[in-house]
Amino acid sequence: MTSLTTRIAKNVKAARLALGITQEQAAQRAGVTVRTISRLEQGQTSRPREDEFRRIAEALGTTPDALMGMDDDQAESQSDDEGPTDDELNAEISNLLADSGVMLAFMSDIRDPHRLSRTARLVIREDLRKIAARQRRQG
């Protein structure tokens, strides 16, 4: 199981239990099968369909980002054995983006989302939504 799959499994189950509902009730609210909820909670699927995953998040009163453990407001800090610290991650990203060739290739990938992983597309979509909302508020 990947780290993302593990986070999704843990977070879907935690959100469902926090609401005090069964897998059946969660599935009914989201318009998916009980098997879909069960597979997510057991970490048996690493790539839920985007529309189903969004409906599941809504049914559980949260966001896809939060279920993936990528929501800044809800994500727990990673422990040392799970990857780099935030400072290390920020420094590495800054160093990589300082290389104009890397930056141009990254921008090319963003312009053609089919070249990105599903997880990257979900993260980028949510970031773009936040930026768009912030710009609308600023006028």
VMD Tcl script that draws the C-alpha trace (Angstrom):
set ca {
  {0.00 0.00 0.00}
  {1.35 3.45 -0.88}
  {1.56 6.24 1.64}
  {-1.31 8.04 -0.13}
  {-3.47 4.90 -0.12}
  {-2.78 4.44 3.59}
  {-3.71 8.07 4.34}
  {-6.92 7.81 2.31}
  {-7.89 4.55 4.05}
  {-7.26 6.01 7.51}
  {-8.96 9.33 6.77}
  {-12.08 7.90 5.11}
  {-12.66 5.56 8.03}
  {-11.94 8.28 10.62}
  {-14.32 10.72 8.92}
  {-17.06 8.10 8.71}
  {-16.64 7.06 12.34}
  {-16.58 10.72 13.45}
  {-20.04 11.06 11.89}
  {-21.14 7.85 13.61}
  {-22.37 6.27 10.39}
  {-21.95 2.82 8.88}
  {-20.24 2.03 5.60}
  {-23.70 1.43 4.17}
  {-24.89 4.87 5.24}
  {-21.76 6.53 3.86}
  {-22.18 4.72 0.56}
  {-25.83 5.72 0.34}
  {-25.02 9.38 1.07}
  {-22.30 9.40 -1.59}
  {-24.21 7.40 -4.17}
  {-21.54 4.70 -4.36}
  {-21.47 1.03 -3.48}
  {-20.64 -0.26 -0.03}
  {-17.79 -2.13 -1.73}
  {-16.29 1.21 -2.84}
  {-16.29 2.53 0.74}
  {-14.96 -0.75 2.09}
  {-12.14 -0.90 -0.48}
  {-11.12 2.69 0.31}
  {-11.09 2.03 4.05}
  {-9.06 -1.14 3.60}
  {-6.56 0.51 1.29}
  {-7.47 -1.81 -1.56}
  {-7.73 0.98 -4.10}
  {-5.21 3.70 -4.76}
  {-7.06 5.48 -7.55}
  {-10.71 6.12 -6.74}
  {-12.65 7.76 -9.56}
  {-12.53 11.53 -9.15}
  {-16.30 12.05 -9.20}
  {-16.87 9.25 -6.67}
  {-14.07 10.46 -4.43}
  {-15.50 14.01 -4.43}
  {-18.99 12.67 -3.55}
  {-17.54 10.49 -0.78}
  {-15.70 13.48 0.68}
  {-18.88 15.58 0.57}
  {-20.90 12.77 2.16}
  {-18.35 12.63 4.98}
  {-18.41 16.40 5.42}
  {-14.86 16.97 4.24}
  {-12.81 17.57 1.10}
  {-10.85 15.26 -1.20}
  {-7.69 17.06 -0.07}
  {-8.44 16.30 3.57}
  {-9.10 12.63 2.77}
  {-5.74 12.49 0.97}
  {-4.07 14.18 3.94}
  {-3.14 17.15 1.76}
  {-5.37 19.83 3.22}
  {-3.12 22.37 4.95}
  {-5.73 23.05 7.63}
  {-6.34 19.39 8.47}
  {-3.15 17.53 7.59}
  {-1.06 16.24 10.44}
  {2.67 16.86 10.36}
  {4.59 14.04 8.82}
  {6.90 12.10 11.07}
  {10.58 11.84 10.16}
  {10.20 8.34 8.69}
  {7.45 9.41 6.27}
  {9.52 11.86 4.26}
  {11.12 15.27 4.32}
  {10.18 17.97 6.79}
  {8.22 20.96 5.47}
  {11.39 23.07 5.48}
  {13.33 20.42 3.54}
  {10.47 20.01 1.07}
  {10.15 23.78 0.54}
  {13.91 24.14 0.04}
  {14.05 21.31 -2.49}
  {11.09 22.67 -4.45}
  {12.66 26.15 -4.47}
  {15.98 24.72 -5.71}
  {14.30 22.70 -8.44}
  {12.19 25.64 -9.62}
  {15.27 27.88 -9.72}
  {16.43 25.78 -12.70}
  {14.72 27.38 -15.71}
  {14.71 24.09 -17.62}
  {12.89 22.34 -14.79}
  {10.46 25.25 -14.43}
  {9.64 25.24 -18.17}
  {9.10 21.47 -18.18}
  {6.86 21.76 -15.11}
  {4.79 24.51 -16.74}
  {4.49 22.36 -19.87}
  {3.19 19.46 -17.79}
  {0.64 21.70 -16.10}
  {-0.60 22.90 -19.48}
  {-1.11 19.26 -20.48}
  {-2.61 17.65 -17.34}
  {-2.69 14.23 -19.01}
  {1.07 14.11 -18.40}
  {0.59 14.42 -14.63}
  {-0.38 11.77 -12.11}
  {-3.95 11.81 -10.86}
  {-2.77 12.85 -7.40}
  {-0.81 15.77 -8.84}
  {-3.84 16.86 -10.89}
  {-6.08 16.76 -7.78}
  {-3.60 18.79 -5.75}
  {-3.07 21.33 -8.55}
  {-6.81 21.66 -9.12}
  {-7.45 22.44 -5.47}
  {-4.57 24.92 -5.38}
  {-5.88 26.66 -8.51}
  {-9.37 26.85 -6.99}
  {-7.96 28.49 -3.86}
  {-5.95 30.99 -5.93}
  {-8.98 31.82 -8.11}
  {-11.17 32.36 -5.04}
  {-8.52 34.56 -3.43}
  {-8.22 36.65 -6.61}
  {-12.01 37.04 -6.83}
  {-12.08 38.30 -3.23}
  {-9.27 40.76 -3.92}
  {-11.22 42.21 -6.80}
}
mol new
graphics top color blue
foreach p $ca { graphics top sphere $p radius 0.5 }
foreach p [lrange $ca 0 end-1] q [lrange $ca 1 end] { graphics top cylinder $p $q radius 0.2 }
display resetview
